[in-house]
Amino acid sequence: MPHAEKGLAVGLFGGSFNPPHAGHALVAEIALRRLALDQLWWVVTPGNPLKSTRELAPLAERLQLSESIARNPKIKVSAFEAAHHVRFTADTLALVKARNPGVDFVWIMGADSLRDFHRWQRWRQIVMTFPIAVIDRPGATLSFLSSVVAKTFDYARIDEGDAPRLARMKAPAWTFIHGPRSSLSSSAIRKAAKD
């Protein structure tokens, strides 16, 4: 797990990154800037429990590719979930919180993930653990409003203009961040590699 001093604002950006691409780097850069983060932990997961692992590249390969794409020195690429045998996001956030008292974390996710977020194990617990920044993705701008989590936690949504304060807020708190979007997707890259 990367190191963070007490008082820092740190973003947690997790995913399979199968493979990582410039769209992921764009989300990370937008999050760093718009959320006024001191660090961003790019967390390469052993695998998404909601997705097939048939096409999942080895963790070491995804980790190495992520490191080559994440060039900002504020970004720390890690695969600590595998070392701690953690599979679900709720467990990851609980582990991070227990190991880093005094650090202000914010969970970062693409708007495309918000659509199915209510299918994640203990999704309500995730929302109650750390504030969440939802970063705009192509084709997901409007669908996020109709998502179960957006409706359930509508009262906890903060204005995008307050995003720099999000990491310092008590959960539940979330915002939607508009900005440049990349049409790249890992599944499309995998499909193109097969063809």
C-alpha positions as CSV (number, residue, x, y, z in Angstrom):
1,M,0.0,0.0,0.0
2,P,1.4,3.4,-0.8
3,H,2.3,5.8,2.0
4,A,0.4,9.0,2.8
5,E,1.1,11.4,5.6
6,K,-1.7,12.5,7.9
7,G,-3.6,15.5,6.6
8,L,-3.1,14.7,2.9
9,A,-6.0,14.4,0.4
10,V,-5.7,11.2,-1.5
11,G,-7.8,9.8,-4.4
12,L,-8.4,6.1,-4.7
13,F,-8.9,5.1,-8.4
14,G,-9.4,1.3,-8.6
15,G,-10.1,-1.0,-11.6
16,S,-9.0,-4.0,-13.5
17,F,-7.2,-1.8,-16.1
18,N,-7.3,-4.6,-18.6
19,P,-5.6,-3.0,-20.3
20,P,-4.9,0.5,-18.9
21,H,-5.2,3.3,-21.5
22,A,-5.0,7.0,-22.0
23,G,-8.6,7.4,-20.9
24,H,-7.7,6.1,-17.5
25,A,-4.8,8.5,-17.3
26,L,-7.2,11.3,-18.3
27,V,-9.6,10.4,-15.4
28,A,-6.7,10.3,-13.0
29,E,-5.4,13.7,-14.1
30,I,-8.9,15.3,-14.0
31,A,-9.3,13.9,-10.5
32,L,-6.0,15.2,-9.3
33,R,-6.7,18.7,-10.6
34,R,-10.4,19.1,-9.9
35,L,-10.3,17.5,-6.4
36,A,-7.1,19.3,-5.4
37,L,-5.5,16.0,-4.4
38,D,-2.0,15.5,-2.9
39,Q,-1.8,12.0,-4.3
40,L,-3.9,9.5,-6.3
41,W,-3.6,5.8,-5.7
42,W,-4.1,3.9,-9.0
43,V,-5.3,0.6,-7.5
44,V,-4.9,-2.3,-10.0
45,T,-7.3,-5.0,-8.8
46,P,-6.8,-8.8,-9.0
47,G,-10.1,-8.9,-10.9
48,N,-13.6,-7.5,-11.0
49,P,-16.0,-9.9,-9.2
50,L,-18.8,-8.8,-11.7
51,K,-16.7,-9.6,-14.8
52,S,-15.4,-12.8,-16.4
53,T,-11.7,-13.4,-15.7
54,R,-11.3,-15.3,-19.0
55,E,-9.8,-12.3,-20.8
56,L,-8.0,-10.9,-17.7
57,A,-4.3,-10.3,-18.3
58,P,-1.9,-11.2,-15.5
59,L,-1.8,-8.8,-12.7
60,A,1.9,-8.1,-13.1
61,E,1.4,-7.1,-16.7
62,R,-1.5,-4.8,-15.9
63,L,0.5,-3.2,-13.1
64,Q,3.5,-2.6,-15.4
65,L,1.3,-1.1,-18.1
66,S,-0.4,1.1,-15.6
67,E,2.9,2.4,-14.3
68,S,4.0,3.2,-17.9
69,I,0.8,5.3,-18.4
70,A,0.6,7.0,-15.0
71,R,3.4,9.5,-15.5
72,N,2.4,12.1,-12.9
73,P,4.6,11.8,-9.8
74,K,1.5,12.3,-7.6
75,I,0.1,9.0,-8.9
76,K,1.1,5.9,-7.0
77,V,0.3,2.6,-8.9
78,S,-0.3,-0.3,-6.5
79,A,-1.8,-3.8,-6.4
80,F,-2.0,-4.0,-2.7
81,E,-5.5,-5.7,-2.8
82,A,-3.8,-8.9,-4.1
83,A,-1.2,-8.8,-1.3
84,H,-4.0,-8.4,1.3
85,H,-6.3,-11.0,-0.5
86,V,-9.0,-8.3,-0.8
87,R,-11.6,-8.8,-3.6
88,F,-14.4,-6.4,-2.9
89,T,-14.2,-2.6,-2.9
90,A,-16.0,-2.3,0.5
91,D,-13.2,-4.4,2.0
92,T,-10.5,-2.4,0.2
93,L,-11.9,0.9,1.6
94,A,-12.2,-0.6,5.1
95,L,-8.5,-1.7,4.9
96,V,-7.3,1.7,3.6
97,K,-9.3,3.5,6.3
98,A,-7.9,1.3,9.1
99,R,-4.3,1.6,7.9
100,N,-4.3,5.4,7.2
101,P,-5.8,7.3,10.1
102,G,-5.8,11.1,9.5
103,V,-5.6,10.8,5.7
104,D,-8.6,12.2,3.8
105,F,-9.6,9.8,1.0
106,V,-12.0,10.1,-1.9
107,W,-13.1,7.2,-4.1
108,I,-12.9,8.0,-7.8
109,M,-15.0,6.2,-10.4
110,G,-16.0,6.6,-14.0
111,A,-19.7,7.5,-14.6
112,D,-20.0,4.3,-16.6
113,S,-19.4,2.3,-13.4
114,L,-22.1,4.2,-11.5
115,R,-24.8,2.6,-13.7
116,D,-24.2,-0.8,-12.1
117,F,-22.8,0.4,-8.8
118,H,-25.9,-0.9,-6.9
119,R,-24.8,-4.5,-7.9
120,W,-21.5,-4.1,-6.1
121,Q,-21.2,-6.0,-2.8
122,R,-22.2,-3.7,0.1
123,W,-22.4,-0.7,-2.1
124,R,-24.2,1.4,0.6
125,Q,-21.2,0.8,2.9
126,I,-18.8,2.0,0.1
127,V,-20.8,5.3,-0.1
128,M,-20.7,5.7,3.7
129,T,-17.0,5.0,3.9
130,F,-15.4,7.8,1.8
131,P,-16.7,10.6,-0.4
132,I,-17.0,9.7,-4.1
133,A,-16.1,11.6,-7.2
134,V,-17.8,10.4,-10.3
135,I,-15.9,11.4,-13.5
136,D,-17.8,11.9,-16.7
137,R,-17.4,9.2,-19.4
138,P,-18.7,9.1,-23.0
139,G,-22.3,7.8,-23.1
140,A,-22.7,7.9,-19.3
141,T,-23.4,11.6,-18.7
142,L,-27.1,11.4,-18.5
143,S,-27.5,7.8,-17.4
144,F,-25.8,8.5,-14.1
145,L,-28.8,10.5,-12.9
146,S,-31.1,7.5,-13.2
147,S,-28.7,5.2,-11.4
148,V,-29.9,3.6,-8.1
149,V,-27.0,5.2,-6.2
150,A,-27.6,8.7,-7.5
151,K,-31.3,8.4,-6.6
152,T,-30.6,6.8,-3.2
153,F,-27.9,9.4,-2.2
154,D,-29.3,12.4,-4.0
155,Y,-29.3,14.3,-0.7
156,A,-25.5,13.8,-0.4
157,R,-24.6,15.2,-3.8
158,I,-22.5,18.4,-3.7
159,D,-22.1,21.0,-6.4
160,E,-19.2,20.3,-8.8
161,G,-17.7,23.7,-7.9
162,D,-17.1,22.3,-4.3
163,A,-15.1,19.4,-5.6
164,P,-11.8,20.7,-4.2
165,R,-13.3,20.3,-0.7
166,L,-14.8,16.8,-1.3
167,A,-11.9,14.7,0.2
168,R,-12.2,16.7,3.4
169,M,-16.0,16.0,3.7
170,K,-17.6,13.3,5.8
171,A,-19.3,10.5,3.8
172,P,-21.8,10.3,2.4
173,A,-20.9,13.0,-0.1
174,W,-20.4,12.8,-3.8
175,T,-20.1,14.9,-6.9
176,F,-20.2,14.5,-10.7
177,I,-17.3,16.0,-12.5
178,H,-17.7,17.1,-16.1
179,G,-14.6,17.6,-18.3
180,P,-12.7,16.2,-21.2
181,R,-13.7,12.6,-22.0
182,S,-11.9,9.8,-23.8
183,S,-13.8,7.3,-25.9
184,L,-11.2,4.6,-25.2
185,S,-12.3,1.5,-23.4
186,S,-10.5,-1.5,-22.3
187,S,-13.1,-3.9,-23.7
188,A,-12.8,-2.2,-27.2
189,I,-9.0,-2.5,-27.0
190,R,-9.2,-6.2,-26.2
191,K,-11.7,-6.8,-29.0
192,A,-9.5,-4.9,-31.5
193,A,-6.5,-7.0,-30.4
194,K,-8.4,-10.2,-31.2
195,D,-9.6,-9.1,-34.6
